[in-house]
């Protein structure tokens, strides 16, 4: 990313397309990836419609005195995300399990430890630590069989995602890609691609969190009607939570590997958080689709005892 000033914003954006185009490519690839297993032929038309409709982001606002190319190029991704979620909201809700929830909790805690608003408050860090321990214990104890626990853990998953999206790492990286903060921090194509994929992934999950808010009503909807909708959304979340008990060694391995990598990067800074966080957001859903073969049933051979010769 090259440094630029407000006088040559258009030229700056053209010079930085090496970061903007990978971002767009990441957004589009994620839009396809989220539909894997539920993709239908007419979804191609819907995706193309999202691409065409996203150009609305280039239209200047009614009271916009100075056209900001950087903002409008980002608005393209925003409009695409809104249209995509509106069209595919019934298909893109991710199915999660104990493993994925535990790893996301570790990532959320990692980001929280570098958020000054939290680290400056002992009470906040204590509450967060307690809440973060619960999913880790559940990965081994498996007390998530009830409806309430399933809803709670899925809501926790969504809250962690939104928290990561609102962190300084996500915001600053997107701002650098589109030149919104005029920083001289370089953003390579790989990072921009991962940020693009994570951008749509987080936007999609933000939608479901908003749908759980009782105060978000449509039209003349009564509070009772809204609560009925919230209950339906909670049932949907519970149905997408997999409470199957995983192998204990797999949980231990995930906890050890992820904990070690995050701790090592926290103290030694091997990889910048602006690259690491979007990369993990992209990687985890992919890894979650790779299932280890389940242990098959034990095959037993029926044996027949030979007849006993009694000599009679």
Order of alpha helices (4+ residues) and beta strands (2+ residues): alpha-alpha-alpha-alpha-beta-alpha-alpha-alpha-alpha-alpha-alpha-alpha-beta-alpha-alpha
